[in-house]
Amino acid sequence: MSEENILPIENKVANSGLITLNLEDYFDKGARVELDIKPWLFMEMILKEKDFREQVKNHDWTQYTGKNVAFICSTDAIVPTWAYMLLAVNIEPYANRYVFGNLETLNTVLYQDALQKINPIDFNEARVIIKGCSDVPVPVSAYVEITHKLTPHVKSIMYGEACSNVPIFKRK
């Protein structure tokens, strides 16, 4: 075969004008920990204000420096709202981010925080693929949030990979 008959290899995906948005890039790499207040309760079931305040006062809050913390109570105790507010006040100088809820809730909030920083105008009239596979846990809520944020601005949204995607939205 002569060199004249050889066609150059064309990367159709690269030439398509598609923008791939990988939500994994917005994953907060900071440590995630749960702070379970169950051991701070009388018989692990009843919150006694004086005892609880003493536990909070004596707790080593510095261990949460730079970490993302989820406040939970792993028992069915009735915990007043102010107790979690007290935790928040004490952890504030140390933790990167803290929430009421489990690690899944924390992950959702971390993604919400990160996605708020995206300017949807940067995707004006773009054809966007939201990458589907990732090596870190991306909550479904992050996919819903980015869809909500981009839909008014983009030409189209697809999910998956450039070579194999699912159409989600197309402006008419």
C-alpha positions in Angstrom: 0.0 0.0 0.0 1.4 3.4 -0.9 1.7 6.2 1.6 -0.7 8.3 -0.6 -3.6 5.9 0.2 -3.1 6.1 4.0 -5.7 8.3 5.7 -4.7 10.2 8.8 -6.3 9.0 12.0 -8.9 11.4 13.1 -9.9 11.7 16.8 -13.6 12.4 16.3 -14.2 12.8 20.1 -11.5 15.5 20.4 -12.9 17.3 17.4 -16.6 17.1 18.5 -16.5 20.2 20.8 -17.8 18.1 23.7 -16.8 19.2 27.2 -16.3 16.4 29.7 -17.1 17.4 33.2 -15.7 14.9 35.8 -17.4 15.3 39.2 -14.5 13.4 40.7 -12.4 16.5 40.2 -14.6 18.2 42.8 -14.1 15.5 45.4 -12.8 17.0 48.7 -9.8 14.9 49.6 -9.9 15.9 53.2 -10.4 13.1 55.8 -14.0 12.3 56.8 -14.9 11.2 60.3 -18.1 10.6 62.3 -18.4 12.1 65.8 -20.9 9.8 67.5 -22.3 11.3 70.7 -23.8 8.0 72.0 -21.0 7.5 74.5 -21.6 11.0 75.9 -25.2 10.1 77.0 -26.2 8.7 80.3 -26.7 4.9 79.7 -26.1 5.8 76.1 -29.7 6.9 75.9 -30.4 10.0 77.9 -28.8 13.4 77.4 -28.2 15.1 80.8 -27.3 18.7 80.0 -24.6 19.1 82.8 -22.9 15.8 81.9 -23.1 16.5 78.2 -21.6 19.9 78.6 -18.8 18.4 80.6 -18.1 15.9 77.9 -18.0 18.7 75.3 -15.7 20.8 77.4 -13.2 17.9 78.0 -13.2 16.6 74.5 -10.0 17.0 72.4 -11.4 19.1 69.5 -7.9 19.5 68.0 -8.1 16.0 66.6 -10.5 17.3 63.9 -8.1 19.9 62.6 -8.6 20.1 58.8 -11.0 17.2 58.8 -14.6 16.9 57.6 -16.9 15.8 60.4 -20.4 14.3 60.5 -22.2 14.5 63.9 -24.3 11.4 64.6 -26.0 9.7 67.5 -26.0 6.0 66.7 -28.7 5.2 69.3 -32.4 6.1 69.3 -31.9 8.7 72.0 -33.9 12.0 71.8 -31.2 14.6 71.4 -32.2 18.2 71.6 -31.1 20.5 68.7 -29.0 22.7 71.0 -26.7 19.7 71.6 -25.6 19.6 68.0 -25.3 23.4 68.0 -22.9 23.1 70.9 -20.8 20.6 69.0 -20.7 23.0 66.1 -19.5 25.9 68.2 -16.7 23.8 69.7 -15.5 22.2 66.4 -15.7 25.4 64.4 -12.0 26.5 65.0 -10.7 23.1 63.9 -12.8 21.3 61.3 -12.7 22.0 57.6 -16.5 21.3 57.3 -19.0 19.7 59.7 -22.6 18.6 59.3 -25.4 16.9 61.2 -25.8 13.5 59.6 -23.8 10.5 58.5 -20.8 10.3 56.2 -23.1 10.1 53.2 -24.7 13.4 54.2 -21.3 14.9 54.7 -20.2 13.8 51.2 -23.4 15.3 49.7 -22.7 18.6 51.5 -19.1 18.7 50.4 -20.1 18.2 46.8 -22.8 20.9 47.1 -20.2 23.3 48.4 -17.8 22.4 45.6 -20.4 22.6 42.8 -21.4 26.1 44.0 -18.0 27.3 42.8 -18.8 26.3 39.2 -19.9 29.3 37.0 -22.6 27.9 34.7 -21.9 30.8 32.3 -18.6 29.1 31.5 -20.7 26.3 29.8 -22.9 28.6 27.8 -24.1 26.9 24.7 -21.7 23.9 25.3 -22.3 20.3 24.7 -21.4 18.7 28.1 -20.8 15.1 29.1 -21.0 14.4 32.8 -18.5 11.6 33.3 -20.2 8.6 34.9 -17.4 6.4 36.3 -15.2 7.6 39.1 -12.7 6.2 41.6 -14.3 8.1 44.5 -17.8 8.1 45.8 -19.9 10.7 43.9 -23.4 10.9 45.3 -26.4 10.9 43.0 -27.3 14.3 44.4 -24.1 15.8 42.8 -25.3 14.6 39.4 -28.7 16.1 40.0 -27.2 19.4 41.2 -24.9 19.8 38.2 -27.8 19.0 35.9 -29.9 21.7 37.6 -27.0 24.2 37.4 -26.1 23.6 33.8 -29.5 23.0 32.1 -30.4 26.7 31.6 -27.1 27.4 29.9 -25.9 24.4 27.8 -27.0 23.1 24.4 -27.0 19.5 25.7 -26.1 17.3 28.6 -25.0 13.7 28.3 -24.0 11.1 30.9 -21.2 8.6 30.5 -18.2 8.7 28.2 -17.8 10.4 24.8 -17.8 7.0 23.0 -20.8 5.7 24.9 -23.2 8.2 26.5 -26.8 8.6 27.5 -28.6 11.8 26.3 -30.1 13.7 29.2 -31.0 17.1 27.8 -31.0 18.8 24.5 -32.1 22.4 23.9 -34.7 22.7 21.2 
